[in-house]
Amino acid sequence: MHEIIRERIRSGHYQPGTRIPSVIQLQEEFGIATATGQKVMRALRADGLIYTEPGMGSFVVEQLPEEPGD
């Protein structure tokens, strides 16, 4: 799941500065547990692809970090 969302960000499906689906929306789309959705969000933050604004949601960073080998 982390790879799917990561690829959506990298491919431009989720544009820089835009809000990405919430944990609840990920649960509905992928049929996952809350804990799994939270792990995905943590991993995306650790990758430097998203940031979270409390009470607002998670957003794609304006400048994506380079992929290894880019």
N, CA, C, O and CB atoms as a CASP TS submission, in Angstrom:
PFRMAT TS
TARGET T0000
AUTHOR 0000-0000-0000
METHOD Language model
MODEL 1
PARENT N/A
ATOM      1  N   MET     1       0.816  -1.191   0.000  1.00  0.00           N
ATOM      2  CA  MET     1       0.000   0.000   0.000  1.00  0.00           C
ATOM      3  C   MET     1       0.858   1.252   0.000  1.00  0.00           C
ATOM      4  O   MET     1       0.570   2.202  -0.728  1.00  0.00           O
ATOM      5  CB  MET     1      -0.928   0.000   1.191  1.00  0.00           C
ATOM      6  N   HIS     2       1.912   1.263   0.812  1.00  0.00           N
ATOM      7  CA  HIS     2       2.833   2.390   0.847  1.00  0.00           C
ATOM      8  C   HIS     2       3.355   2.674  -0.557  1.00  0.00           C
ATOM      9  O   HIS     2       3.430   3.828  -0.981  1.00  0.00           O
ATOM     10  CB  HIS     2       4.002   2.112   1.817  1.00  0.00           C
ATOM     11  N   GLU     3       3.716   1.610  -1.275  1.00  0.00           N
ATOM     12  CA  GLU     3       4.252   1.776  -2.630  1.00  0.00           C
ATOM     13  C   GLU     3       3.203   2.341  -3.592  1.00  0.00           C
ATOM     14  O   GLU     3       3.543   3.115  -4.488  1.00  0.00           O
ATOM     15  CB  GLU     3       4.772   0.437  -3.158  1.00  0.00           C
ATOM     16  N   ILE     4       1.951   1.967  -3.420  1.00  0.00           N
ATOM     17  CA  ILE     4       0.889   2.473  -4.293  1.00  0.00           C
ATOM     18  C   ILE     4       0.733   3.978  -4.106  1.00  0.00           C
ATOM     19  O   ILE     4       0.705   4.726  -5.083  1.00  0.00           O
ATOM     20  CB  ILE     4      -0.450   1.752  -4.005  1.00  0.00           C
ATOM     21  N   ILE     5       0.632   4.420  -2.862  1.00  0.00           N
ATOM     22  CA  ILE     5       0.459   5.848  -2.593  1.00  0.00           C
ATOM     23  C   ILE     5       1.717   6.611  -3.010  1.00  0.00           C
ATOM     24  O   ILE     5       1.631   7.702  -3.574  1.00  0.00           O
ATOM     25  CB  ILE     5       0.146   6.092  -1.091  1.00  0.00           C
ATOM     26  N   ARG     6       2.866   6.037  -2.730  1.00  0.00           N
ATOM     27  CA  ARG     6       4.141   6.648  -3.123  1.00  0.00           C
ATOM     28  C   ARG     6       4.178   6.860  -4.637  1.00  0.00           C
ATOM     29  O   ARG     6       4.572   7.929  -5.104  1.00  0.00           O
ATOM     30  CB  ARG     6       5.334   5.764  -2.674  1.00  0.00           C
ATOM     31  N   GLU     7       3.775   5.859  -5.392  1.00  0.00           N
ATOM     32  CA  GLU     7       3.766   5.962  -6.857  1.00  0.00           C
ATOM     33  C   GLU     7       2.743   6.996  -7.331  1.00  0.00           C
ATOM     34  O   GLU     7       2.986   7.710  -8.304  1.00  0.00           O
ATOM     35  CB  GLU     7       3.460   4.590  -7.489  1.00  0.00           C
ATOM     36  N   ARG     8       1.611   7.076  -6.650  1.00  0.00           N
ATOM     37  CA  ARG     8       0.614   8.088  -7.015  1.00  0.00           C
ATOM     38  C   ARG     8       1.188   9.499  -6.820  1.00  0.00           C
ATOM     39  O   ARG     8       0.909  10.404  -7.607  1.00  0.00           O
ATOM     40  CB  ARG     8      -0.677   7.909  -6.169  1.00  0.00           C
ATOM     41  N   ILE     9       1.978   9.673  -5.782  1.00  0.00           N
ATOM     42  CA  ILE     9       2.612  10.971  -5.541  1.00  0.00           C
ATOM     43  C   ILE     9       3.672  11.229  -6.610  1.00  0.00           C
ATOM     44  O   ILE     9       3.694  12.296  -7.225  1.00  0.00           O
ATOM     45  CB  ILE     9       3.245  11.024  -4.119  1.00  0.00           C
ATOM     46  N   ARG    10       4.546  10.256  -6.829  1.00  0.00           N
ATOM     47  CA  ARG    10       5.640  10.406  -7.796  1.00  0.00           C
ATOM     48  C   ARG    10       5.132  10.611  -9.219  1.00  0.00           C
ATOM     49  O   ARG    10       5.755  11.333  -9.998  1.00  0.00           O
ATOM     50  CB  ARG    10       6.547   9.187  -7.751  1.00  0.00           C
ATOM     51  N   SER    11       4.010   9.985  -9.568  1.00  0.00           N
ATOM     52  CA  SER    11       3.485  10.081 -10.933  1.00  0.00           C
ATOM     53  C   SER    11       2.692  11.365 -11.173  1.00  0.00           C
ATOM     54  O   SER    11       2.349  11.687 -12.311  1.00  0.00           O
ATOM     55  CB  SER    11       2.607   8.883 -11.230  1.00  0.00           C
ATOM     56  N   GLY    12       2.402  12.097 -10.094  1.00  0.00           N
ATOM     57  CA  GLY    12       1.627  13.327 -10.241  1.00  0.00           C
ATOM     58  C   GLY    12       0.140  13.140 -10.046  1.00  0.00           C
ATOM     59  O   GLY    12      -0.623  14.100 -10.164  1.00  0.00           O
ATOM     60  N   HIS    13      -0.290  11.922  -9.748  1.00  0.00           N
ATOM     61  CA  HIS    13      -1.716  11.696  -9.455  1.00  0.00           C
ATOM     62  C   HIS    13      -2.140  12.596  -8.291  1.00  0.00           C
ATOM     63  O   HIS    13      -3.212  13.200  -8.317  1.00  0.00           O
ATOM     64  CB  HIS    13      -1.989  10.187  -9.114  1.00  0.00           C
ATOM     65  N   TYR    14      -1.270  12.675  -7.260  1.00  0.00           N
ATOM     66  CA  TYR    14      -1.458  13.631  -6.173  1.00  0.00           C
ATOM     67  C   TYR    14      -0.406  14.709  -6.384  1.00  0.00           C
ATOM     68  O   TYR    14       0.789  14.457  -6.226  1.00  0.00           O
ATOM     69  CB  TYR    14      -1.333  12.947  -4.739  1.00  0.00           C
ATOM     70  N   GLN    15      -0.838  15.875  -6.729  1.00  0.00           N
ATOM     71  CA  GLN    15       0.050  16.991  -7.036  1.00  0.00           C
ATOM     72  C   GLN    15       0.658  17.607  -5.772  1.00  0.00           C
ATOM     73  O   GLN    15       0.057  17.537  -4.700  1.00  0.00           O
ATOM     74  CB  GLN    15      -0.707  18.055  -7.818  1.00  0.00           C
ATOM     75  N   PRO    16       1.854  18.212  -5.891  1.00  0.00           N
ATOM     76  CA  PRO    16       2.443  18.912  -4.744  1.00  0.00           C
ATOM     77  C   PRO    16       1.465  19.932  -4.156  1.00  0.00           C
ATOM     78  O   PRO    16       0.804  20.674  -4.882  1.00  0.00           O
ATOM     79  CB  PRO    16       3.749  19.613  -5.160  1.00  0.00           C
ATOM     80  N   GLY    17       1.393  19.949  -2.837  1.00  0.00           N
ATOM     81  CA  GLY    17       0.519  20.889  -2.135  1.00  0.00           C
ATOM     82  C   GLY    17      -0.907  20.417  -1.959  1.00  0.00           C
ATOM     83  O   GLY    17      -1.678  21.046  -1.235  1.00  0.00           O
ATOM     84  N   THR    18      -1.281  19.313  -2.611  1.00  0.00           N
ATOM     85  CA  THR    18      -2.654  18.839  -2.488  1.00  0.00           C
ATOM     86  C   THR    18      -2.800  17.840  -1.342  1.00  0.00           C
ATOM     87  O   THR    18      -1.850  17.169  -0.938  1.00  0.00           O
ATOM     88  CB  THR    18      -3.110  18.203  -3.799  1.00  0.00           C
ATOM     89  N   ARG    19      -4.002  17.773  -0.850  1.00  0.00           N
ATOM     90  CA  ARG    19      -4.325  16.866   0.255  1.00  0.00           C
ATOM     91  C   ARG    19      -4.433  15.450  -0.286  1.00  0.00           C
ATOM     92  O   ARG    19      -4.998  15.224  -1.356  1.00  0.00           O
ATOM     93  CB  ARG    19      -5.647  17.287   0.966  1.00  0.00           C
ATOM     94  N   ILE    20      -3.888  14.500   0.462  1.00  0.00           N
ATOM     95  CA  ILE    20      -4.023  13.104   0.070  1.00  0.00           C
ATOM     96  C   ILE    20      -5.129  12.470   0.909  1.00  0.00           C
ATOM     97  O   ILE    20      -5.561  13.054   1.903  1.00  0.00           O
ATOM     98  CB  ILE    20      -2.675  12.334   0.243  1.00  0.00           C
ATOM     99  N   PRO    21      -5.591  11.283   0.521  1.00  0.00           N
ATOM    100  CA  PRO    21      -6.669  10.639   1.290  1.00  0.00           C
ATOM    101  C   PRO    21      -6.278  10.420   2.749  1.00  0.00           C
ATOM    102  O   PRO    21      -5.117  10.177   3.078  1.00  0.00           O
ATOM    103  CB  PRO    21      -7.043   9.300   0.655  1.00  0.00           C
ATOM    104  N   SER    22      -7.275  10.513   3.594  1.00  0.00           N
ATOM    105  CA  SER    22      -7.079  10.282   5.027  1.00  0.00           C
ATOM    106  C   SER    22      -6.933   8.793   5.303  1.00  0.00           C
ATOM    107  O   SER    22      -7.153   7.963   4.420  1.00  0.00           O
ATOM    108  CB  SER    22      -8.252  10.865   5.842  1.00  0.00           C
ATOM    109  N   VAL    23      -6.565   8.466   6.522  1.00  0.00           N
ATOM    110  CA  VAL    23      -6.467   7.064   6.928  1.00  0.00           C
ATOM    111  C   VAL    23      -7.811   6.376   6.724  1.00  0.00           C
ATOM    112  O   VAL    23      -7.859   5.238   6.259  1.00  0.00           O
ATOM    113  CB  VAL    23      -6.015   6.948   8.407  1.00  0.00           C
ATOM    114  N   ILE    24      -8.894   7.049   7.064  1.00  0.00           N
ATOM    115  CA  ILE    24     -10.233   6.471   6.892  1.00  0.00           C
ATOM    116  C   ILE    24     -10.519   6.209   5.412  1.00  0.00           C
ATOM    117  O   ILE    24     -11.069   5.165   5.062  1.00  0.00           O
ATOM    118  CB  ILE    24     -11.311   7.411   7.485  1.00  0.00           C
ATOM    119  N   GLN    25     -10.151   7.143   4.554  1.00  0.00           N
ATOM    120  CA  GLN    25     -10.359   6.945   3.118  1.00  0.00           C
ATOM    121  C   GLN    25      -9.499   5.801   2.583  1.00  0.00           C
ATOM    122  O   GLN    25      -9.935   5.052   1.709  1.00  0.00           O
ATOM    123  CB  GLN    25     -10.047   8.236   2.354  1.00  0.00           C
ATOM    124  N   LEU    26      -8.270   5.664   3.109  1.00  0.00           N
ATOM    125  CA  LEU    26      -7.423   4.542   2.709  1.00  0.00           C
ATOM    126  C   LEU    26      -8.040   3.221   3.158  1.00  0.00           C
ATOM    127  O   LEU    26      -7.993   2.227   2.432  1.00  0.00           O
ATOM    128  CB  LEU    26      -6.007   4.696   3.294  1.00  0.00           C
ATOM    129  N   GLN    27      -8.616   3.216   4.355  1.00  0.00           N
ATOM    130  CA  GLN    27      -9.296   2.017   4.856  1.00  0.00           C
ATOM    131  C   GLN    27     -10.401   1.597   3.902  1.00  0.00           C
ATOM    132  O   GLN    27     -10.537   0.419   3.572  1.00  0.00           O
ATOM    133  CB  GLN    27      -9.873   2.263   6.262  1.00  0.00           C
ATOM    134  N   GLU    28     -11.186   2.565   3.466  1.00  0.00           N
ATOM    135  CA  GLU    28     -12.310   2.272   2.580  1.00  0.00           C
ATOM    136  C   GLU    28     -11.827   1.795   1.212  1.00  0.00           C
ATOM    137  O   GLU    28     -12.378   0.843   0.658  1.00  0.00           O
ATOM    138  CB  GLU    28     -13.195   3.510   2.421  1.00  0.00           C
ATOM    139  N   GLU    29     -10.807   2.446   0.668  1.00  0.00           N
ATOM    140  CA  GLU    29     -10.317   2.099  -0.669  1.00  0.00           C
ATOM    141  C   GLU    29      -9.622   0.745  -0.708  1.00  0.00           C
ATOM    142  O   GLU    29      -9.820  -0.035  -1.639  1.00  0.00           O
ATOM    143  CB  GLU    29      -9.367   3.167  -1.162  1.00  0.00           C
ATOM    144  N   PHE    30      -8.802   0.465   0.312  1.00  0.00           N
ATOM    145  CA  PHE    30      -7.970  -0.731   0.284  1.00  0.00           C
ATOM    146  C   PHE    30      -8.417  -1.840   1.247  1.00  0.00           C
ATOM    147  O   PHE    30      -7.855  -2.935   1.231  1.00  0.00           O
ATOM    148  CB  PHE    30      -6.567  -0.352   0.596  1.00  0.00           C
ATOM    149  N   GLY    31      -9.410  -1.566   2.069  1.00  0.00           N
ATOM    150  CA  GLY    31      -9.884  -2.573   3.012  1.00  0.00           C
ATOM    151  C   GLY    31      -8.844  -2.936   4.059  1.00  0.00           C
ATOM    152  O   GLY    31      -8.664  -4.109   4.385  1.00  0.00           O
ATOM    153  N   ILE    32      -8.165  -1.932   4.583  1.00  0.00           N
ATOM    154  CA  ILE    32      -7.093  -2.146   5.558  1.00  0.00           C
ATOM    155  C   ILE    32      -7.522  -1.724   6.952  1.00  0.00           C
ATOM    156  O   ILE    32      -8.543  -1.059   7.128  1.00  0.00           O
ATOM    157  CB  ILE    32      -5.838  -1.380   5.147  1.00  0.00           C
ATOM    158  N   ALA    33      -6.740  -2.115   7.930  1.00  0.00           N
ATOM    159  CA  ALA    33      -6.981  -1.715   9.313  1.00  0.00           C
ATOM    160  C   ALA    33      -6.457  -0.295   9.545  1.00  0.00           C
ATOM    161  O   ALA    33      -5.591   0.187   8.815  1.00  0.00           O
ATOM    162  CB  ALA    33      -6.310  -2.710  10.295  1.00  0.00           C
ATOM    163  N   THR    34      -6.991   0.355  10.561  1.00  0.00           N
ATOM    164  CA  THR    34      -6.547   1.704  10.922  1.00  0.00           C
ATOM    165  C   THR    34      -5.046   1.741  11.166  1.00  0.00           C
ATOM    166  O   THR    34      -4.359   2.644  10.690  1.00  0.00           O
ATOM    167  CB  THR    34      -7.291   2.196  12.165  1.00  0.00           C
ATOM    168  N   ALA    35      -4.536   0.763  11.904  1.00  0.00           N
ATOM    169  CA  ALA    35      -3.104   0.733  12.217  1.00  0.00           C
ATOM    170  C   ALA    35      -2.259   0.661  10.949  1.00  0.00           C
ATOM    171  O   ALA    35      -1.193   1.273  10.882  1.00  0.00           O
ATOM    172  CB  ALA    35      -2.783  -0.458  13.124  1.00  0.00           C
ATOM    173  N   THR    36      -2.716  -0.072   9.957  1.00  0.00           N
ATOM    174  CA  THR    36      -1.988  -0.170   8.690  1.00  0.00           C
ATOM    175  C   THR    36      -1.982   1.175   7.979  1.00  0.00           C
ATOM    176  O   THR    36      -0.950   1.600   7.460  1.00  0.00           O
ATOM    177  CB  THR    36      -2.611  -1.251   7.784  1.00  0.00           C
ATOM    178  N   GLY    37      -3.114   1.840   7.953  1.00  0.00           N
ATOM    179  CA  GLY    37      -3.193   3.166   7.339  1.00  0.00           C
ATOM    180  C   GLY    37      -2.278   4.165   8.025  1.00  0.00           C
ATOM    181  O   GLY    37      -1.639   4.986   7.368  1.00  0.00           O
ATOM    182  N   GLN    38      -2.217   4.091   9.349  1.00  0.00           N
ATOM    183  CA  GLN    38      -1.336   4.983  10.095  1.00  0.00           C
ATOM    184  C   GLN    38       0.131   4.684   9.792  1.00  0.00           C
ATOM    185  O   GLN    38       0.946   5.602   9.705  1.00  0.00           O
ATOM    186  CB  GLN    38      -1.602   4.858  11.599  1.00  0.00           C
ATOM    187  N   LYS    39       0.470   3.403   9.629  1.00  0.00           N
ATOM    188  CA  LYS    39       1.842   3.030   9.260  1.00  0.00           C
ATOM    189  C   LYS    39       2.212   3.589   7.893  1.00  0.00           C
ATOM    190  O   LYS    39       3.328   4.067   7.689  1.00  0.00           O
ATOM    191  CB  LYS    39       2.004   1.502   9.262  1.00  0.00           C
ATOM    192  N   VAL    40       1.275   3.527   6.964  1.00  0.00           N
ATOM    193  CA  VAL    40       1.514   4.063   5.621  1.00  0.00           C
ATOM    194  C   VAL    40       1.802   5.552   5.707  1.00  0.00           C
ATOM    195  O   VAL    40       2.752   6.036   5.092  1.00  0.00           O
ATOM    196  CB  VAL    40       0.302   3.801   4.694  1.00  0.00           C
ATOM    197  N   MET    41       0.996   6.279   6.461  1.00  0.00           N
ATOM    198  CA  MET    41       1.198   7.725   6.602  1.00  0.00           C
ATOM    199  C   MET    41       2.556   8.024   7.240  1.00  0.00           C
ATOM    200  O   MET    41       3.264   8.929   6.796  1.00  0.00           O
ATOM    201  CB  MET    41       0.066   8.349   7.447  1.00  0.00           C
ATOM    202  N   ARG    42       2.918   7.275   8.267  1.00  0.00           N
ATOM    203  CA  ARG    42       4.228   7.476   8.908  1.00  0.00           C
ATOM    204  C   ARG    42       5.355   7.226   7.912  1.00  0.00           C
ATOM    205  O   ARG    42       6.328   7.979   7.871  1.00  0.00           O
ATOM    206  CB  ARG    42       4.386   6.543  10.132  1.00  0.00           C
ATOM    207  N   ALA    43       5.227   6.180   7.116  1.00  0.00           N
ATOM    208  CA  ALA    43       6.266   5.852   6.130  1.00  0.00           C
ATOM    209  C   ALA    43       6.380   6.942   5.070  1.00  0.00           C
ATOM    210  O   ALA    43       7.486   7.296   4.664  1.00  0.00           O
ATOM    211  CB  ALA    43       5.966   4.499   5.461  1.00  0.00           C
ATOM    212  N   LEU    44       5.251   7.475   4.620  1.00  0.00           N
ATOM    213  CA  LEU    44       5.280   8.553   3.616  1.00  0.00           C
ATOM    214  C   LEU    44       5.913   9.823   4.189  1.00  0.00           C
ATOM    215  O   LEU    44       6.639  10.533   3.493  1.00  0.00           O
ATOM    216  CB  LEU    44       3.851   8.860   3.113  1.00  0.00           C
ATOM    217  N   ARG    45       5.630  10.103   5.472  1.00  0.00           N
ATOM    218  CA  ARG    45       6.280  11.249   6.126  1.00  0.00           C
ATOM    219  C   ARG    45       7.779  11.003   6.245  1.00  0.00           C
ATOM    220  O   ARG    45       8.577  11.904   5.989  1.00  0.00           O
ATOM    221  CB  ARG    45       5.666  11.506   7.528  1.00  0.00           C
ATOM    222  N   ALA    46       8.167   9.789   6.632  1.00  0.00           N
ATOM    223  CA  ALA    46       9.583   9.448   6.767  1.00  0.00           C
ATOM    224  C   ALA    46      10.306   9.538   5.419  1.00  0.00           C
ATOM    225  O   ALA    46      11.490   9.872   5.368  1.00  0.00           O
ATOM    226  CB  ALA    46       9.736   8.036   7.355  1.00  0.00           C
ATOM    227  N   ASP    47       9.597   9.242   4.340  1.00  0.00           N
ATOM    228  CA  ASP    47      10.168   9.354   2.992  1.00  0.00           C
ATOM    229  C   ASP    47      10.299  10.808   2.542  1.00  0.00           C
ATOM    230  O   ASP    47      10.945  11.101   1.536  1.00  0.00           O
ATOM    231  CB  ASP    47       9.308   8.585   1.995  1.00  0.00           C
ATOM    232  N   GLY    48       9.675  11.717   3.303  1.00  0.00           N
ATOM    233  CA  GLY    48       9.711  13.131   2.922  1.00  0.00           C
ATOM    234  C   GLY    48       8.736  13.486   1.821  1.00  0.00           C
ATOM    235  O   GLY    48       8.900  14.506   1.152  1.00  0.00           O
ATOM    236  N   LEU    49       7.707  12.645   1.620  1.00  0.00           N
ATOM    237  CA  LEU    49       6.745  12.879   0.543  1.00  0.00           C
ATOM    238  C   LEU    49       5.512  13.658   0.986  1.00  0.00           C
ATOM    239  O   LEU    49       4.871  14.328   0.176  1.00  0.00           O
ATOM    240  CB  LEU    49       6.316  11.570  -0.039  1.00  0.00           C
ATOM    241  N   ILE    50       5.181  13.569   2.276  1.00  0.00           N
ATOM    242  CA  ILE    50       4.001  14.272   2.785  1.00  0.00           C
ATOM    243  C   ILE    50       4.335  14.956   4.105  1.00  0.00           C
ATOM    244  O   ILE    50       5.328  14.645   4.763  1.00  0.00           O
ATOM    245  CB  ILE    50       2.811  13.295   2.967  1.00  0.00           C
ATOM    246  N   TYR    51       3.475  15.890   4.462  1.00  0.00           N
ATOM    247  CA  TYR    51       3.501  16.490   5.792  1.00  0.00           C
ATOM    248  C   TYR    51       2.062  16.543   6.275  1.00  0.00           C
ATOM    249  O   TYR    51       1.130  16.546   5.470  1.00  0.00           O
ATOM    250  CB  TYR    51       4.166  17.925   5.782  1.00  0.00           C
ATOM    251  N   THR    52       1.883  16.584   7.573  1.00  0.00           N
ATOM    252  CA  THR    52       0.549  16.575   8.152  1.00  0.00           C
ATOM    253  C   THR    52       0.319  17.834   8.954  1.00  0.00           C
ATOM    254  O   THR    52       1.154  18.235   9.765  1.00  0.00           O
ATOM    255  CB  THR    52       0.344  15.342   9.027  1.00  0.00           C
ATOM    256  N   GLU    53      -0.829  18.456   8.718  1.00  0.00           N
ATOM    257  CA  GLU    53      -1.278  19.618   9.479  1.00  0.00           C
ATOM    258  C   GLU    53      -2.387  19.126  10.404  1.00  0.00           C
ATOM    259  O   GLU    53      -3.449  18.729   9.923  1.00  0.00           O
ATOM    260  CB  GLU    53      -1.777  20.793   8.531  1.00  0.00           C
ATOM    261  N   PRO    54      -2.167  19.141  11.718  1.00  0.00           N
ATOM    262  CA  PRO    54      -3.199  18.652  12.642  1.00  0.00           C
ATOM    263  C   PRO    54      -4.556  19.315  12.388  1.00  0.00           C
ATOM    264  O   PRO    54      -4.659  20.538  12.289  1.00  0.00           O
ATOM    265  CB  PRO    54      -2.767  18.898  14.089  1.00  0.00           C
ATOM    266  N   GLY    55      -5.570  18.496  12.289  1.00  0.00           N
ATOM    267  CA  GLY    55      -6.921  18.983  12.051  1.00  0.00           C
ATOM    268  C   GLY    55      -7.214  19.339  10.609  1.00  0.00           C
ATOM    269  O   GLY    55      -8.354  19.653  10.266  1.00  0.00           O
ATOM    270  N   MET    56      -6.187  19.295   9.748  1.00  0.00           N
ATOM    271  CA  MET    56      -6.366  19.671   8.340  1.00  0.00           C
ATOM    272  C   MET    56      -6.183  18.492   7.398  1.00  0.00           C
ATOM    273  O   MET    56      -6.876  18.399   6.385  1.00  0.00           O
ATOM    274  CB  MET    56      -5.393  20.772   7.966  1.00  0.00           C
ATOM    275  N   GLY    57      -5.259  17.588   7.716  1.00  0.00           N
ATOM    276  CA  GLY    57      -4.994  16.451   6.851  1.00  0.00           C
ATOM    277  C   GLY    57      -3.532  16.363   6.477  1.00  0.00           C
ATOM    278  O   GLY    57      -2.685  17.071   7.022  1.00  0.00           O
ATOM    279  N   SER    58      -3.254  15.479   5.536  1.00  0.00           N
ATOM    280  CA  SER    58      -1.888  15.274   5.052  1.00  0.00           C
ATOM    281  C   SER    58      -1.792  15.756   3.617  1.00  0.00           C
ATOM    282  O   SER    58      -2.713  15.574   2.820  1.00  0.00           O
ATOM    283  CB  SER    58      -1.471  13.780   5.158  1.00  0.00           C
ATOM    284  N   PHE    59      -0.668  16.371   3.302  1.00  0.00           N
ATOM    285  CA  PHE    59      -0.475  17.023   2.015  1.00  0.00           C
ATOM    286  C   PHE    59       0.846  16.602   1.381  1.00  0.00           C
ATOM    287  O   PHE    59       1.812  16.293   2.079  1.00  0.00           O
ATOM    288  CB  PHE    59      -0.524  18.540   2.175  1.00  0.00           C
ATOM    289  N   VAL    60       0.875  16.595   0.058  1.00  0.00           N
ATOM    290  CA  VAL    60       2.109  16.303  -0.665  1.00  0.00           C
ATOM    291  C   VAL    60       3.035  17.504  -0.512  1.00  0.00           C
ATOM    292  O   VAL    60       2.608  18.652  -0.641  1.00  0.00           O
ATOM    293  CB  VAL    60       1.829  15.988  -2.179  1.00  0.00           C
ATOM    294  N   VAL    61       4.310  17.228  -0.235  1.00  0.00           N
ATOM    295  CA  VAL    61       5.285  18.310  -0.101  1.00  0.00           C
ATOM    296  C   VAL    61       5.407  19.053  -1.429  1.00  0.00           C
ATOM    297  O   VAL    61       5.152  18.485  -2.491  1.00  0.00           O
ATOM    298  CB  VAL    61       6.668  17.758   0.349  1.00  0.00           C
ATOM    299  N   GLU    62       5.797  20.314  -1.362  1.00  0.00           N
ATOM    300  CA  GLU    62       5.931  21.124  -2.577  1.00  0.00           C
ATOM    301  C   GLU    62       7.093  20.661  -3.449  1.00  0.00           C
ATOM    302  O   GLU    62       6.995  20.673  -4.676  1.00  0.00           O
ATOM    303  CB  GLU    62       6.118  22.590  -2.209  1.00  0.00           C
ATOM    304  N   GLN    63       8.189  20.254  -2.821  1.00  0.00           N
ATOM    305  CA  GLN    63       9.371  19.792  -3.552  1.00  0.00           C
ATOM    306  C   GLN    63       9.651  18.348  -3.170  1.00  0.00           C
ATOM    307  O   GLN    63      10.103  18.067  -2.060  1.00  0.00           O
ATOM    308  CB  GLN    63      10.610  20.693  -3.255  1.00  0.00           C
ATOM    309  N   LEU    64       9.382  17.441  -4.088  1.00  0.00           N
ATOM    310  CA  LEU    64       9.618  16.029  -3.797  1.00  0.00           C
ATOM    311  C   LEU    64      11.114  15.740  -3.688  1.00  0.00           C
ATOM    312  O   LEU    64      11.909  16.263  -4.469  1.00  0.00           O
ATOM    313  CB  LEU    64       8.983  15.144  -4.883  1.00  0.00           C
ATOM    314  N   PRO    65      11.490  14.919  -2.733  1.00  0.00           N
ATOM    315  CA  PRO    65      12.900  14.529  -2.649  1.00  0.00           C
ATOM    316  C   PRO    65      13.275  13.673  -3.871  1.00  0.00           C
ATOM    317  O   PRO    65      12.426  13.001  -4.457  1.00  0.00           O
ATOM    318  CB  PRO    65      13.179  13.748  -1.324  1.00  0.00           C
ATOM    319  N   GLU    66      14.543  13.714  -4.232  1.00  0.00           N
ATOM    320  CA  GLU    66      14.993  12.921  -5.362  1.00  0.00           C
ATOM    321  C   GLU    66      14.969  11.448  -5.008  1.00  0.00           C
ATOM    322  O   GLU    66      15.217  11.054  -3.868  1.00  0.00           O
ATOM    323  CB  GLU    66      16.396  13.344  -5.797  1.00  0.00           C
ATOM    324  N   GLU    67      14.660  10.639  -6.022  1.00  0.00           N
ATOM    325  CA  GLU    67      14.722   9.186  -5.871  1.00  0.00           C
ATOM    326  C   GLU    67      16.177   8.764  -5.925  1.00  0.00           C
ATOM    327  O   GLU    67      16.968   9.387  -6.632  1.00  0.00           O
ATOM    328  CB  GLU    67      13.888   8.459  -6.974  1.00  0.00           C
ATOM    329  N   PRO    68      16.546   7.733  -5.203  1.00  0.00           N
ATOM    330  CA  PRO    68      17.902   7.210  -5.349  1.00  0.00           C
ATOM    331  C   PRO    68      18.157   6.837  -6.809  1.00  0.00           C
ATOM    332  O   PRO    68      17.344   6.154  -7.432  1.00  0.00           O
ATOM    333  CB  PRO    68      18.122   5.984  -4.425  1.00  0.00           C
ATOM    334  N   GLY    69      19.265   7.278  -7.336  1.00  0.00           N
ATOM    335  CA  GLY    69      19.599   6.994  -8.721  1.00  0.00           C
ATOM    336  C   GLY    69      19.134   8.053  -9.698  1.00  0.00           C
ATOM    337  O   GLY    69      19.423   7.955 -10.891  1.00  0.00           O
ATOM    338  N   ASP    70      18.408   9.080  -9.216  1.00  0.00           N
ATOM    339  CA  ASP    70      17.979  10.172 -10.113  1.00  0.00           C
ATOM    340  C   ASP    70      19.134  11.085 -10.439  1.00  0.00           C
ATOM    341  O   ASP    70      18.965  12.056 -11.177  1.00  0.00           O
ATOM    342  CB  ASP    70      16.841  10.983  -9.482  1.00  0.00           C
TER
END
